Amino acid sequence: MAGDVFFIAYRIFYWALLAGMFIITFVQSYKIVNPYYKVFRSLPASSRKYIAKAGTRYFLQYLVSELRGQALLIVIIFILVTLVIGVNLLIWLQ
């Protein structure tokens, strides 16, 4: 009985956390990208093609620099995901 309650509470917490992270990520991404998208759509097609090519290169450079700055956070997330997988395996094996 207690194991079932723990399992249900764990699942509710897990899915709520996952949904919350998705919603926060979506909202923050929209706030950042939307003004640039509006300007991008108002440009002529030839300019858009050039900006898309150049923007990809700059985006990758930005992404690498951001990931270097967030290394500790990435390690913590990796540990938490590993723990969640471990708990799921323990629950599944019982």
N, C-alpha and C positions, 0 to 999 in steps of 0.2 A: 504493500500500500504506500509506504513512504517512498519507495523507489519510483513508483508511478507518478507521485506528486512532484518529485524532483525532476523526473523526465519531462513532464508537461511544463513545469516552470522553466526548465532549461530551454526547451524548444520555443516557448513564447519569448523569452529574453533574447535568444539567438536570432529569431526572425525579426523581432522589433529592432534590434541593433543593426541588423543588415539593412532593413528598410530605411531606418533613420540615416544611415551612412549614404545610401543611394539617393535619398531625397536631398540631403545637404549637398552632396556632390553635384547633382543636377541643377539645383538652384544657384549655387556659386558659379558653376560653369556658364549658365545662362546670363548671369549678371556681368560676367567678364566678356563673353563673346558677342553678345547682342549688339552693342554699339559699333563694334568693328564690322559685323556682318551687314548692318544697315549702310555703312559707308561703302563697303565692298560691292554691294548690289547696285549702288548708284553709279559705279564707274563703267566705262565702255568695256566691251569684251576683251580687246587686246590688252588693256591694262590689268584686267582681272587675271588673265592667263599668266602674265609676268609676275604679278603679286603672289599668285598661288605657288609658283615655282620658288620664288625668293622666300616667301613666307614659310614654306616647308623647311628650308635650310635653317632659317632663324629659329623656328619652333623647336627643331631637334637640338640646336645648341642651347636654347633656353631650358628644355626639358632635362638635358644632361646636367646643367648647372644647378637646377632645382633639386634633382635627385641626389646630387652630391651634398647639398645643404640639408637634406632630410634623411640622411643615412641612418641616424639613430631611430627615427620614427619608423623607417622601413624595417629595421631589425625588430623593433617591438611588435609591429604588425605581423611579421613573419612568425614570431614566437607565439602570439595570440592565436593565429590561424592554426599553427601546429598543435597547440593545446586543444582547440575546438575539434580538430580532426581526431586527436587522441581520445578525447572524451566520447566522441561519437563512436569510435571503434570499441571502446570499453563497454559502452551501452549496447552496442550491436552484438558483441561477443557473449554477453551474459545470457 
